[in-house]
């Protein structure tokens, strides 16, 4: 069965998952030719190794707390905190608490 993504103009709810966080997996909210939005769900202790995105990204902590590393800099993102990165900046994440994060990626396919 194909995963259902939101359609243009459809309301997407990104409120905290609260008690549902432990049973929710990471999923793509929508994806177009030029942009993708993902709800990243990370249990406490989960790490995502250093990697790069194919375009500029925004990262917003919706709930919990994550350690976000960019090069030598390390940032604690708490609920409501947001940052952005330029294309190709190496970064890594670690969930300090059970967390969900909204990641938006510009895919650099626009011409």
C-alpha distances in whole Angstrom, upper triangle without the diagonal:
4,7,9,12,16,17,21,23,21,22,21,22,23,26,26,24,27,26,23,23,23,20,18,16,17,14,15,16,16,17,20,22,24,23,20,20,19,20,21,21,24,26,30,31,28,29,27,30,31,29,30,27,27,29,30,29,29,29,29,29,28,29,31,33,32,34,34,36,37,39,42,41,39,38,37,34,35,33,34,35,33,34,33,34,34,33,33,34,34,32,31,30,31,30,33,32,28,27,25,25,24,24,24,25,27,25,29,27,29,32
4,6,9,13,14,18,20,18,20,18,20,21,24,25,23,26,26,22,22,23,20,17,16,15,12,12,13,13,13,16,18,21,19,17,17,16,17,19,20,23,25,29,30,27,27,25,28,29,27,27,24,24,25,27,25,26,26,27,27,26,28,29,31,30,32,31,33,34,36,39,39,37,36,35,32,33,31,31,32,30,31,30,30,31,29,30,31,31,30,29,28,29,29,32,31,27,26,23,23,22,21,21,21,23,22,25,24,26,29
4,6,10,12,16,18,16,17,15,17,17,20,21,19,23,23,19,19,20,17,14,13,12,9,9,10,10,11,14,17,19,17,14,14,13,14,15,17,20,22,26,27,24,25,23,26,27,25,25,22,22,23,25,23,23,22,23,24,22,24,26,28,27,29,28,30,31,34,37,36,34,32,32,29,29,27,27,28,27,28,27,28,29,27,28,29,29,27,26,25,26,25,29,27,24,22,19,19,18,18,18,19,21,20,23,23,24,28
4,7,9,13,15,12,14,12,14,16,19,20,19,22,23,19,20,21,18,15,14,13,10,9,8,9,11,13,16,18,16,14,13,13,14,16,18,21,24,27,29,26,27,25,28,29,27,26,23,23,24,24,22,22,22,22,23,21,23,26,28,27,30,29,31,32,35,38,36,35,33,32,29,29,26,26,28,26,27,27,28,29,27,28,30,30,28,28,26,28,27,30,28,25,23,19,19,17,18,18,19,20,20,23,22,24,27
4,6,10,12,10,11,10,12,14,17,19,18,22,23,20,20,22,19,16,15,13,9,7,6,5,7,10,13,15,13,10,10,10,12,15,17,20,23,27,28,25,26,24,26,27,25,24,21,21,21,21,19,19,19,20,21,19,22,25,26,26,28,27,29,29,33,35,34,32,30,30,27,27,24,24,25,23,24,23,25,26,24,26,27,28,26,26,25,26,25,29,27,24,22,18,17,15,15,14,15,17,17,20,20,21,24
4,7,8,6,8,7,10,12,16,18,18,22,23,20,20,23,21,17,17,15,11,9,6,5,8,10,14,15,13,11,10,11,13,16,18,22,25,28,30,27,28,26,28,29,26,25,22,22,21,21,19,19,19,19,20,19,21,25,26,26,29,27,30,30,33,36,34,33,31,30,26,26,23,23,24,22,24,23,25,26,25,27,28,29,27,27,26,28,26,29,28,25,22,18,17,15,15,14,16,17,18,21,20,20,24
4,6,5,9,9,13,15,19,21,22,25,27,24,24,27,25,21,20,19,15,12,9,7,9,10,13,14,13,12,12,14,16,19,22,25,28,31,33,30,31,29,31,31,29,27,23,23,22,22,21,20,21,21,23,22,25,28,30,29,32,30,32,32,35,38,37,35,33,32,29,29,26,25,26,24,26,24,26,27,26,28,29,31,30,30,29,31,30,33,31,28,25,22,21,17,18,16,17,17,18,20,19,19,22
4,6,9,10,14,16,19,22,23,27,29,26,26,29,27,24,23,21,17,14,11,9,10,10,13,13,12,12,13,15,17,21,23,27,30,33,35,32,32,30,32,32,29,27,23,23,21,21,20,20,21,21,23,22,25,29,30,30,32,30,32,32,35,38,36,35,33,32,29,29,26,25,26,24,25,23,25,25,25,27,29,31,30,30,30,32,31,34,32,30,27,23,21,18,18,15,17,16,17,19,18,17,20
4,6,9,13,15,18,21,23,26,28,26,26,29,28,24,24,22,19,16,13,11,13,13,16,16,15,15,14,17,18,22,24,28,31,33,36,33,33,32,34,34,31,29,26,25,24,23,22,21,22,21,23,22,25,28,30,30,33,31,34,33,37,39,37,36,33,33,29,29,26,24,25,24,25,24,26,27,27,30,31,33,31,32,31,33,32,34,33,30,27,23,22,18,19,17,19,19,20,22,21,20,23
4,6,10,13,15,19,19,23,25,22,23,26,24,21,21,20,17,14,11,10,13,14,18,18,16,15,14,16,16,20,22,25,28,31,33,31,32,30,33,33,31,29,26,26,24,24,22,21,21,20,22,20,23,26,28,29,31,30,33,33,36,39,37,35,33,32,28,27,24,23,25,23,25,25,27,28,28,30,31,32,31,31,30,31,30,32,30,28,25,21,20,17,18,17,19,20,21,24,23,22,26
4,7,10,12,16,17,20,22,20,20,24,23,19,20,19,16,14,11,11,15,16,20,19,17,16,13,15,15,18,20,24,26,29,31,29,30,29,32,32,30,29,26,26,25,24,21,19,20,18,19,17,20,23,26,26,29,28,31,32,35,38,35,33,30,29,25,24,21,20,22,21,23,23,26,27,28,30,31,32,30,30,28,29,27,30,28,25,22,19,18,15,17,16,19,20,22,25,25,24,27
4,6,9,13,13,17,19,17,17,20,19,16,16,15,13,11,8,9,13,15,19,18,15,13,11,11,11,15,16,20,22,25,28,26,26,25,28,29,27,26,23,24,23,22,19,17,17,15,16,14,16,20,22,23,26,25,28,29,32,34,32,30,27,26,22,21,18,17,19,18,21,21,23,25,26,28,28,29,27,26,24,25,24,26,24,21,18,15,14,12,14,14,17,18,20,23,24,24,27
4,6,9,10,13,16,14,14,18,17,14,15,14,13,13,10,12,16,18,22,21,18,16,12,12,11,14,15,18,20,23,26,24,25,25,28,29,28,27,24,26,24,23,20,18,17,14,14,11,14,17,20,21,24,24,27,28,32,34,31,29,26,24,20,19,16,15,18,18,20,21,24,26,27,29,29,29,27,26,23,24,22,24,21,19,16,13,13,11,14,15,18,21,23,26,27,27,30
4,6,8,11,14,13,12,16,16,13,14,12,12,12,9,13,16,19,22,21,17,15,11,10,8,11,12,15,17,19,22,21,22,21,25,26,25,24,22,24,22,21,17,15,13,11,11,8,10,14,16,17,20,20,24,25,29,30,28,25,22,20,17,15,12,12,14,14,17,18,21,24,25,26,26,26,23,22,20,20,18,20,18,16,13,9,9,8,11,13,16,19,22,25,26,26,30
4,6,9,12,11,11,15,15,13,15,14,14,15,13,16,20,22,26,25,21,18,15,14,11,13,13,15,17,19,22,21,23,23,26,27,27,27,25,27,26,24,20,17,15,12,11,7,9,12,15,17,21,21,25,26,30,31,28,26,22,20,17,14,11,11,14,15,18,20,23,26,27,29,28,28,25,24,21,21,18,19,17,15,12,10,11,11,14,16,20,22,25,28,30,30,33
4,5,9,9,8,12,13,11,14,13,14,16,15,18,21,24,28,26,23,20,16,14,11,12,11,13,14,15,19,18,20,21,24,26,26,26,25,27,26,25,21,18,15,12,10,6,6,9,12,15,18,19,23,25,29,30,27,24,21,18,15,12,9,11,14,15,18,21,24,27,28,29,28,27,24,22,19,18,15,16,13,11,9,8,10,11,15,17,21,24,26,29,31,32,36
4,6,5,5,9,10,8,11,12,13,15,14,18,21,25,28,27,24,20,17,14,11,12,9,12,12,14,18,17,20,20,24,26,26,27,25,28,27,26,22,20,17,14,12,9,8,10,14,16,19,21,24,27,30,31,29,25,23,20,17,15,12,14,17,18,21,23,25,29,29,30,29,28,25,23,19,18,15,16,13,10,9,8,11,12,16,18,22,25,27,31,32,33,37
4,5,6,9,10,10,13,15,16,19,18,22,25,29,32,31,27,24,20,18,14,14,11,13,12,14,17,18,20,22,25,27,28,29,28,31,30,29,25,22,19,16,13,10,8,9,13,16,19,21,25,28,31,32,29,26,23,20,17,14,12,15,17,19,22,25,27,31,32,32,31,30,26,24,20,19,15,16,12,9,9,10,13,15,19,22,25,28,30,34,35,36,40
4,6,7,8,10,13,15,17,20,20,24,27,31,34,33,29,26,23,20,16,16,13,14,12,14,18,18,21,23,26,29,30,31,30,33,33,32,28,25,22,20,17,14,11,12,16,18,22,24,27,30,33,34,32,28,26,22,20,18,16,18,21,23,26,28,30,34,34,34,33,32,28,26,22,20,17,17,13,10,11,12,16,18,21,24,27,31,33,36,38,39,43
4,6,6,6,10,12,14,17,17,21,24,27,31,30,27,23,20,17,14,14,11,12,12,14,18,17,20,21,25,27,28,29,28,30,31,30,26,24,21,19,16,14,12,13,16,18,22,23,27,29,33,34,32,28,26,23,21,19,16,19,21,22,25,27,29,32,33,33,32,31,27,25,21,20,16,18,14,11,11,11,14,16,19,22,25,29,30,34,35,36,40
4,6,5,8,10,12,16,16,20,23,26,29,29,25,21,18,15,11,11,7,8,8,11,14,13,16,18,21,24,24,26,25,28,28,27,23,21,18,16,13,11,9,10,13,14,18,20,23,26,29,30,28,25,22,20,17,16,14,17,19,20,22,24,26,29,29,29,28,27,24,21,17,16,13,14,11,7,8,8,11,14,17,20,23,26,28,31,33,34,38
4,6,8,11,14,17,18,22,25,28,31,31,27,24,21,17,14,12,9,9,7,10,13,12,16,17,21,24,25,27,26,29,30,29,25,24,21,19,16,15,13,12,15,16,19,21,24,27,30,31,29,26,24,21,19,18,17,20,21,23,25,27,28,31,31,31,30,28,25,21,18,16,13,14,11,8,9,10,14,17,19,22,25,28,30,33,35,37,40
4,7,10,12,16,17,21,23,27,30,30,27,23,20,17,14,13,10,11,10,13,16,15,18,19,23,25,26,27,27,29,30,30,26,25,22,21,18,16,15,15,18,19,22,23,26,29,32,33,31,28,27,24,22,21,19,22,24,24,26,28,29,32,32,31,31,29,26,23,20,19,16,18,15,11,12,12,15,17,19,22,25,28,29,33,34,36,40
4,7,9,12,13,17,19,23,26,26,23,19,16,13,10,10,7,9,10,13,16,14,17,17,21,23,23,25,23,26,26,26,23,21,19,18,16,14,13,14,17,17,20,21,24,27,30,31,30,27,25,23,20,19,18,20,21,22,24,25,26,29,29,28,28,27,24,21,18,17,15,17,15,11,11,10,12,14,16,19,21,25,26,29,30,32,36
4,6,10,12,15,17,21,24,24,21,17,14,11,9,8,6,8,10,14,15,13,15,15,18,21,20,22,20,23,24,24,21,20,17,17,16,15,14,15,17,16,19,20,22,25,27,29,28,25,24,22,20,20,18,20,21,21,23,23,24,27,26,26,25,24,21,19,16,16,14,17,15,12,11,10,12,13,14,17,19,22,23,27,28,30,33
4,7,10,13,14,18,20,20,17,13,11,7,6,5,5,8,11,14,15,12,14,13,16,18,17,18,17,19,20,20,17,16,14,14,14,13,14,15,16,15,18,17,20,22,25,27,25,23,22,20,18,18,17,19,19,18,19,20,21,23,22,22,22,21,18,16,14,15,13,17,16,13,11,8,9,10,11,13,15,19,19,23,24,26,30
4,6,9,11,15,17,18,15,11,9,6,6,7,8,11,14,18,19,16,17,15,19,20,19,19,17,18,19,19,16,16,15,15,15,14,16,17,19,18,20,20,22,23,26,29,27,25,24,23,20,20,19,20,20,19,20,20,21,23,22,22,23,22,20,19,17,18,17,20,19,16,14,11,11,10,11,12,14,17,17,21,22,24,27
4,6,7,11,14,14,11,7,6,4,6,8,11,14,17,21,22,19,19,17,20,20,18,18,15,16,16,17,14,14,14,15,16,15,17,19,20,19,22,20,23,23,26,29,28,26,24,24,21,21,20,20,20,18,19,19,19,21,20,20,21,21,20,19,18,20,19,22,21,19,16,13,12,10,9,10,11,14,14,18,18,20,24
4,7,11,14,14,11,8,5,5,7,10,12,16,19,22,24,21,22,20,22,23,21,20,17,18,18,18,15,14,14,14,15,14,17,19,21,20,23,22,24,25,28,31,29,27,25,24,21,21,19,19,20,18,19,19,20,22,21,22,23,23,22,21,20,22,21,24,22,20,17,13,12,9,10,10,12,14,15,19,19,20,24
4,7,10,11,8,6,6,7,10,13,16,19,22,25,27,24,24,21,24,24,21,20,17,17,16,16,15,15,15,16,18,17,20,23,24,23,25,23,26,26,29,32,30,29,27,26,23,24,22,21,22,19,20,19,20,21,20,21,23,24,23,23,22,24,23,27,26,23,20,16,15,12,11,10,11,12,13,16,16,17,20
4,7,8,6,4,6,9,12,14,18,21,24,27,28,25,24,21,23,23,20,18,15,14,14,15,14,15,16,17,20,20,23,25,26,24,26,24,25,25,28,31,30,29,27,27,25,26,24,23,23,20,20,19,19,19,18,19,21,22,22,22,22,25,25,28,28,25,22,19,16,13,12,10,9,10,10,13,12,14,17
4,5,5,6,9,12,15,18,21,24,28,30,31,28,27,24,26,25,22,19,16,14,14,15,15,16,18,20,22,22,26,28,29,27,28,26,27,26,29,32,31,31,29,30,27,28,27,25,25,22,22,20,20,19,18,20,22,23,23,25,25,28,28,31,31,29,25,22,20,16,14,11,10,10,9,11,10,11,14
4,6,8,12,15,18,20,24,26,30,32,33,30,28,25,26,25,21,19,15,13,12,14,15,17,20,22,25,25,28,30,31,29,30,27,28,26,29,32,31,31,30,31,29,30,29,28,27,24,23,20,20,19,16,18,21,23,23,25,26,29,29,33,33,31,28,24,22,19,16,13,11,9,7,9,6,8,11
4,7,11,14,17,19,23,25,29,31,32,29,27,24,25,23,20,17,13,11,9,11,12,14,17,19,22,23,27,29,29,27,27,24,25,24,26,29,28,29,28,29,26,28,27,25,24,21,20,17,16,15,13,16,18,21,21,23,24,27,28,31,31,30,26,23,20,17,14,11,8,6,5,6,5,6,10
4,7,10,14,16,19,22,26,28,29,26,24,21,23,21,18,16,12,11,9,10,10,11,14,16,19,19,23,25,25,23,24,22,23,22,24,28,26,26,25,26,23,24,23,22,21,18,17,14,15,14,13,15,17,19,19,21,21,24,25,28,28,26,23,19,16,13,11,7,6,5,5,8,9,9,13
4,7,10,12,16,19,22,25,25,22,21,18,20,20,17,15,11,11,10,11,9,11,12,14,17,17,20,22,23,21,22,20,21,21,24,27,25,25,23,24,21,22,21,20,20,17,16,14,15,15,14,16,17,19,18,19,19,21,22,25,25,23,20,16,14,10,8,6,5,7,7,11,12,13,17
4,7,9,13,16,20,22,23,20,20,17,20,19,17,16,13,13,12,12,10,9,10,11,13,13,16,19,19,18,20,18,20,20,23,26,24,23,21,21,18,19,18,17,17,14,15,14,15,16,16,17,18,19,17,18,17,19,19,22,22,20,16,13,10,7,6,4,6,9,11,14,15,16,20
4,6,9,12,16,19,20,17,17,15,17,18,16,15,13,14,14,14,11,11,10,11,12,12,14,16,17,16,18,16,19,19,23,25,24,22,20,20,17,18,16,16,16,14,15,15,16,17,17,18,18,18,16,16,15,17,16,19,19,17,13,10,8,6,5,6,8,12,13,17,18,19,23
4,6,10,13,16,18,15,16,14,18,18,17,17,15,17,17,17,13,12,10,10,10,9,11,13,14,14,17,16,19,20,23,26,24,21,19,18,15,15,14,14,15,14,15,16,17,20,20,20,20,20,17,16,14,15,14,17,16,13,10,7,6,5,6,9,12,15,17,20,22,23,27
4,6,10,13,14,11,12,11,14,16,15,16,14,17,17,17,13,12,10,10,9,10,11,12,12,11,14,13,16,18,21,23,21,19,17,16,14,14,13,15,15,14,15,16,17,19,19,19,19,18,15,13,11,12,11,14,13,11,8,5,5,6,7,10,12,16,17,21,23,25,28
4,7,10,12,10,11,11,15,17,17,19,18,21,21,20,17,16,13,12,10,10,10,10,11,11,14,14,17,20,23,24,23,20,18,16,14,14,13,15,16,16,17,18,20,23,23,22,22,20,17,15,12,11,9,12,11,8,6,4,6,9,11,14,16,20,21,25,27,28,32
4,6,8,6,8,9,13,15,16,18,18,21,22,22,18,17,14,13,11,11,10,9,10,9,11,13,16,18,21,22,21,18,17,15,13,13,13,16,16,16,18,19,20,23,23,22,21,19,16,13,10,8,6,9,8,6,5,6,8,11,13,16,18,22,23,27,29,31,34
4,6,6,9,11,15,18,19,22,22,25,26,25,22,20,17,16,13,13,11,9,10,10,13,15,18,21,23,24,23,19,18,16,15,14,15,18,18,19,21,22,23,26,27,26,24,22,19,15,12,9,6,8,7,4,6,9,11,15,16,20,22,26,27,30,32,34,38
4,6,9,12,15,18,20,22,23,27,27,26,23,21,18,17,14,14,12,9,9,9,11,14,16,20,22,22,21,17,16,14,14,13,14,18,18,19,20,23,23,27,27,26,24,22,18,15,11,8,5,5,4,4,7,10,13,16,18,22,24,27,29,32,34,36,40
4,6,10,12,15,18,21,22,26,27,26,23,22,18,18,16,17,15,12,11,9,10,13,15,18,20,20,19,16,16,14,15,15,17,20,19,20,21,23,23,26,27,25,23,20,17,13,10,6,5,6,7,8,10,13,15,18,19,23,24,28,29,32,34,37,40
4,7,10,13,15,18,19,23,24,24,21,20,17,17,15,16,15,13,12,10,11,12,14,17,19,20,19,16,16,15,15,16,17,20,19,19,20,21,21,24,24,22,21,18,15,11,8,6,5,8,9,9,10,12,13,16,16,20,21,25,26,29,31,33,37
4,6,9,12,15,16,20,21,21,19,18,15,17,15,17,16,14,13,10,9,10,11,14,16,17,16,14,14,14,14,16,18,20,19,19,18,19,19,21,21,19,18,14,11,8,6,4,7,9,12,12,12,13,13,16,16,19,20,23,24,26,29,31,35
4,7,8,11,13,16,18,18,16,16,14,16,15,17,17,16,14,11,10,10,10,13,14,16,16,14,15,15,15,17,19,21,19,18,17,17,16,18,18,16,15,12,9,6,5,6,9,12,14,14,13,13,13,15,13,16,16,20,20,23,25,28,31
4,6,10,12,16,18,18,17,18,16,18,18,21,21,19,17,13,12,11,10,11,12,14,15,14,15,16,17,20,22,23,21,20,18,18,16,18,17,15,13,10,8,5,7,9,12,15,17,17,16,17,16,18,16,18,18,21,21,23,25,28,31
4,7,10,14,15,16,15,16,15,18,18,21,22,20,18,14,12,10,8,9,9,12,13,12,14,16,17,20,22,23,20,19,17,16,14,15,14,11,10,6,5,4,8,10,14,17,19,20,18,18,17,18,15,17,16,19,19,21,23,26,29
4,7,10,12,13,12,15,14,17,18,21,22,22,20,16,15,12,11,10,11,14,15,15,16,18,18,21,23,23,21,19,16,15,12,13,11,8,8,5,6,6,10,13,16,19,21,21,19,19,16,17,14,15,14,16,15,17,20,23,25
4,7,9,10,10,13,13,17,19,21,23,23,21,18,16,13,12,10,11,15,15,16,17,19,19,22,23,23,20,18,15,13,10,10,8,5,6,5,6,9,12,15,18,21,23,23,21,20,17,16,13,13,11,13,12,14,17,19,22
4,5,7,7,11,12,15,18,20,22,23,21,18,17,14,14,12,14,18,17,18,18,20,19,22,22,22,20,16,14,11,9,9,6,5,7,8,9,11,13,17,19,22,24,23,20,18,15,14,11,10,7,9,9,10,13,16,19
4,7,9,12,14,18,21,23,25,26,25,22,21,18,17,15,17,21,21,21,22,23,22,25,25,25,22,19,17,13,11,10,6,6,9,11,12,15,17,20,23,26,27,27,24,21,18,17,13,11,8,8,6,7,10,13,15
4,6,10,13,16,19,22,24,26,24,21,21,18,17,15,17,20,20,21,21,23,21,24,24,23,20,17,14,11,9,7,4,7,9,12,13,16,17,21,23,26,27,27,23,21,18,16,12,10,6,5,5,6,9,11,14
4,7,10,14,17,19,22,24,22,20,19,16,16,14,16,19,18,19,18,20,18,21,21,20,17,14,11,7,6,5,4,8,9,12,12,15,17,20,22,25,26,25,22,20,16,14,10,8,6,5,8,8,12,13,15
4,7,10,13,16,19,20,19,16,16,13,14,13,15,19,17,17,16,17,15,18,18,16,14,11,8,5,5,7,7,9,10,12,11,13,14,17,19,21,22,22,18,16,12,10,7,5,4,6,9,11,14,15,18
4,7,10,12,16,17,16,14,15,12,14,13,16,19,17,16,14,15,12,15,14,13,11,7,6,4,7,9,11,13,12,14,12,14,13,16,17,19,20,20,16,14,10,8,6,5,7,9,12,14,17,18,21
4,7,9,12,13,12,11,12,9,12,12,16,18,15,14,12,12,9,11,11,10,8,6,5,6,8,12,13,14,13,14,11,12,11,13,13,16,16,16,12,10,7,6,5,7,9,12,15,17,20,21,24
4,6,9,11,11,10,12,11,14,15,19,20,17,15,12,11,8,9,8,7,6,4,7,9,12,15,17,18,17,17,14,14,12,14,13,15,15,15,11,9,6,5,7,9,12,15,18,20,23,24,27
4,6,7,7,8,10,10,14,16,19,20,17,15,12,10,6,6,5,6,6,6,9,12,14,18,20,21,19,19,15,14,11,12,10,12,11,11,7,6,4,6,9,12,15,18,21,24,26,27,30
4,7,9,10,14,14,18,19,23,24,21,18,15,13,9,8,5,6,8,9,12,15,18,21,23,24,22,22,19,17,14,15,12,14,12,11,7,6,5,7,10,13,16,20,22,25,27,28,32
4,7,9,13,14,18,20,24,25,22,18,15,12,9,7,4,8,9,12,15,17,20,24,25,26,24,23,20,18,14,14,11,11,9,8,5,5,7,10,13,16,20,23,25,28,31,32,35
4,7,11,13,16,19,23,23,20,17,14,10,8,6,6,10,11,13,16,18,21,24,26,26,24,23,19,17,13,11,8,8,5,6,4,7,9,12,15,18,21,25,27,30,32,34,37
4,7,10,13,16,19,19,16,13,10,7,6,5,7,10,9,12,14,17,19,22,24,24,21,20,16,14,10,9,6,5,5,7,6,9,9,13,15,18,21,24,26,29,32,33,37
4,6,10,13,16,16,14,10,8,6,5,7,9,12,10,11,12,15,16,20,21,20,18,16,13,10,7,6,4,5,7,9,7,9,9,12,13,16,18,22,24,27,29,31,34
4,6,10,13,13,10,7,6,5,6,9,12,14,12,12,12,14,15,18,20,19,16,14,10,8,6,5,6,7,10,12,11,12,12,14,15,18,19,22,24,27,30,31,34
4,7,10,11,8,6,5,6,7,10,13,14,11,11,10,11,11,15,16,15,12,11,7,6,5,7,9,10,13,14,12,13,11,13,12,15,16,19,21,23,26,28,31
4,6,7,6,4,6,9,10,14,17,18,14,13,11,12,11,14,15,14,10,8,5,5,6,9,12,13,16,18,16,17,15,16,15,17,17,20,21,23,26,28,31
4,6,5,6,8,11,13,16,19,19,15,14,11,11,9,11,12,11,7,6,5,7,9,12,15,17,19,21,19,19,16,17,15,17,16,18,20,21,24,26,28
4,6,8,11,14,16,20,22,23,19,17,14,14,11,13,14,12,8,6,7,9,12,14,18,19,22,24,22,22,20,21,19,20,19,21,22,22,26,28,30
4,7,10,14,16,20,23,23,19,18,16,16,14,16,17,15,12,10,10,11,13,15,18,19,22,24,23,24,21,23,21,23,22,24,25,26,30,31,33
4,7,10,13,16,19,20,16,15,13,14,13,15,17,16,12,11,10,11,12,14,16,17,20,22,20,21,19,20,19,21,21,23,25,25,29,31,33
4,7,10,13,16,17,14,14,12,14,13,16,18,17,14,12,10,9,9,11,13,13,16,19,17,18,17,18,18,20,21,23,25,26,30,31,34
4,6,10,13,14,10,10,10,12,13,16,19,18,15,14,11,11,10,11,12,12,14,17,15,16,14,16,16,18,19,22,24,26,29,31,33
4,6,10,11,9,10,11,14,15,19,21,21,18,17,13,12,10,10,10,9,11,14,12,14,13,15,16,19,20,23,26,28,31,32,35
4,7,8,5,7,9,12,14,18,20,20,18,17,14,13,10,10,10,10,11,12,10,11,9,12,13,16,18,21,24,26,29,30,33
4,6,6,9,11,15,17,21,23,24,21,21,17,16,13,12,10,10,10,11,9,10,10,12,14,17,20,23,26,28,31,32,35
4,6,9,12,15,18,22,24,25,23,23,19,18,15,15,12,12,11,11,9,9,9,11,14,16,20,23,26,28,31,31,35
4,7,10,14,17,20,23,24,22,23,20,19,16,17,15,15,14,15,12,11,10,10,13,15,18,21,24,26,29,29,33
4,7,11,14,17,20,21,19,19,16,16,14,15,14,14,15,15,12,12,10,11,12,14,17,19,23,25,28,28,31
4,7,10,14,17,18,16,17,14,15,14,15,15,16,17,17,14,12,9,9,10,11,14,16,19,21,24,24,27
4,7,10,13,15,13,14,12,13,13,15,16,17,19,19,16,15,11,11,10,11,12,14,17,19,22,23,25
4,7,10,12,10,12,11,13,14,17,18,20,21,22,18,16,13,11,10,9,10,11,14,15,19,19,22
4,7,8,6,9,9,12,13,17,19,21,23,23,20,18,15,14,11,11,10,11,13,14,17,18,21
4,6,6,10,11,14,16,20,22,24,26,27,23,22,18,17,13,12,10,10,12,11,15,16,18
4,6,9,11,14,17,21,23,26,27,27,24,22,19,17,14,12,9,9,9,9,13,14,16
4,6,9,12,15,19,22,25,27,27,24,23,19,18,15,14,11,11,11,11,15,17,19
4,6,10,13,17,20,22,25,25,22,21,18,18,15,15,13,13,14,14,18,20,22
4,7,11,14,17,20,23,23,21,20,18,18,15,16,14,16,16,17,20,23,25
4,7,11,14,16,19,19,17,17,15,15,13,14,14,16,17,19,22,24,27
4,7,10,13,16,16,15,15,13,15,13,15,15,18,19,21,24,26,29
4,7,9,12,13,11,12,10,13,12,15,16,19,20,23,26,28,31
4,6,9,10,10,11,11,15,14,18,19,22,24,26,29,31,35
4,5,6,6,9,10,14,14,18,20,24,25,28,31,33,36
4,7,8,11,12,16,17,21,23,27,28,31,34,36,39
4,6,10,12,16,18,21,24,27,29,32,35,36,40
4,7,10,14,16,20,22,26,28,31,33,35,39
4,7,10,13,16,19,23,25,28,30,32,35
4,7,10,13,16,20,22,25,27,28,32
4,6,10,13,16,19,22,24,25,29
4,7,10,13,16,19,21,22,26
4,7,10,12,15,18,19,23
4,7,9,12,15,15,19
4,6,9,11,13,16
4,6,8,9,13
4,6,8,11
4,6,8
4,6
4
